[in-house]
Amino acid sequence: MAHRKFNHYVRQLVAAEINRFARYYNEVIQVEPLPHDEGTLIELIDNKKNQTLLKRSQLKNASTHADSGRLIVLNGNLNYAVDIHELLTGLKAKLSRSDRIVAVVFNPYFRWLYRLADLLGLRDAAQPVTFVTRTGLSNLMKATGFELVRIRNSAYIPFRLFGLGNLINKVLPVIPLIRWLAFSSVLVLRPIKPSKRKPSLSIVIPARNEAGNIENALKRLPVMKGVTLEVLFVEGNSTDNTWQEIQRVVELDEYAGFSPKALQQPGKGKKDATMTGFEAAQMELVTVLDADLTMPPETIPRFYQAYCDGHADMINGNRLMYPMEDEAMRFLNRLGNIFFAKSLSHTLDLPIGDSLCGTKLFSRTDHHRMLAWLADFGEFDPFGDFQMLFPAAELCLGSVDIPIRYGARTYGSTNINRFRDGLKLLKMTFQGFIKIRVGATPK
């Protein structure tokens, strides 16, 4: 009886980790449950469409172009497989790029505990035969065409311990070294699937007091052969003639290939302008280009190509790798950017070289998932950069940085207050650490 309670509580901990993102996917499918699997885990996962398939062959092939958005659950399968390579490659053939594999695995360093449990008669299931280390996982991902997007650990104390079990299982995952001593881990695998065609792209350009940069934005945007483009200028609260300049430029025949459009934001701030552009966007992918043109418009095709090649589903700009033009970024601003990049990398378990670069690219479908996640997490970001990175990390999109040569302004002045806005960013980082890294546990 005791070991059954042990197993049930561990499943609750694992389900709590998966439930961080399961509800934002279209369906959850457990594939090939093990003979001793009683189906408790799939029942605890929070999704309106849960199902179990006894055989891998029953999993439907994802449509070539459709965004299926499925979570494929492997509950312990990797620990009972003697050919993980065959298992993963067989599944990958049936997945779309928006599907994810969620694999529950046992800690390889606790192999001796399972043997001891067998000797003491405390297990009523077959002994796991395969224990995969992090090095082994890394090599398997490369060989089978997956990216290991995330590892989250659970069940350090696999019982409630007079109510303290939940607290301990929240705290230990954020402690270096100790975090890897969990009984089980939840892996999220992203299939690396290059696009078989060229998806369309919407480029949103928020603009406030940027009249001198509007036409240059279109002049400097490269023509991307075979790609349907639209450019959406979003103006708001300007004190110069930015709105009039946008209206003039979008009517010029020489820029018709970009299908430029003029919008005005209903509220204030860059986030509101960006969201206004995203809501109006009609293409499959969306990206942001700051109207100050400090991020070179000429590099937009690199973001687009990185997505099409399947390197990630969130493409993020990095201004901090190359030397910057003189006066492009003040010294304290650069230190702040480095600090927040390091802090968010730790908070989100996501390698981020620059968390505050305005240019990011992802699909409109993923944007809708991100909005649903933000609705549950709560509004917290007046700027917009964190509110893209936080859900991208939690929804396991996978992220890659594209380095850019950051330029100095040629017109206007910055709208950023480094001290006031820096304090807001610090508050957001702390909120993220508490809500995300100190994770949910079962009630």
Secondary structure as GFF3:
##gff-version 3
##sequence-region A 1 443
A	DSSP	alpha_helix	2	18	.	.	.	ID=ss1
A	DSSP	three_ten_helix	22	24	.	.	.	ID=ss2
A	DSSP	beta_strand	27	31	.	.	.	ID=ss3
A	DSSP	alpha_helix	40	44	.	.	.	ID=ss4
A	DSSP	beta_strand	50	53	.	.	.	ID=ss5
A	DSSP	three_ten_helix	56	58	.	.	.	ID=ss6
A	DSSP	beta_strand	70	75	.	.	.	ID=ss7
A	DSSP	alpha_helix	77	80	.	.	.	ID=ss8
A	DSSP	alpha_helix	84	92	.	.	.	ID=ss9
A	DSSP	beta_strand	100	106	.	.	.	ID=ss10
A	DSSP	three_ten_helix	108	110	.	.	.	ID=ss11
A	DSSP	alpha_helix	111	119	.	.	.	ID=ss12
A	DSSP	alpha_helix	134	144	.	.	.	ID=ss13
A	DSSP	beta_strand	146	154	.	.	.	ID=ss14
A	DSSP	alpha_helix	164	171	.	.	.	ID=ss15
A	DSSP	three_ten_helix	172	174	.	.	.	ID=ss16
A	DSSP	three_ten_helix	178	181	.	.	.	ID=ss17
A	DSSP	beta_strand	184	191	.	.	.	ID=ss18
A	DSSP	beta_strand	201	207	.	.	.	ID=ss19
A	DSSP	three_ten_helix	211	213	.	.	.	ID=ss20
A	DSSP	alpha_helix	214	220	.	.	.	ID=ss21
A	DSSP	beta_strand	229	235	.	.	.	ID=ss22
A	DSSP	alpha_helix	242	249	.	.	.	ID=ss23
A	DSSP	three_ten_helix	253	258	.	.	.	ID=ss24
A	DSSP	beta_strand	261	264	.	.	.	ID=ss25
A	DSSP	alpha_helix	269	280	.	.	.	ID=ss26
A	DSSP	beta_strand	285	288	.	.	.	ID=ss27
A	DSSP	three_ten_helix	297	299	.	.	.	ID=ss28
A	DSSP	alpha_helix	300	308	.	.	.	ID=ss29
A	DSSP	beta_strand	314	318	.	.	.	ID=ss30
A	DSSP	alpha_helix	331	348	.	.	.	ID=ss31
A	DSSP	beta_strand	360	363	.	.	.	ID=ss32
A	DSSP	alpha_helix	364	377	.	.	.	ID=ss33
A	DSSP	alpha_helix	386	394	.	.	.	ID=ss34
A	DSSP	beta_strand	399	403	.	.	.	ID=ss35
A	DSSP	alpha_helix	418	432	.	.	.	ID=ss36
A	DSSP	pi_helix	433	437	.	.	.	ID=ss37
###
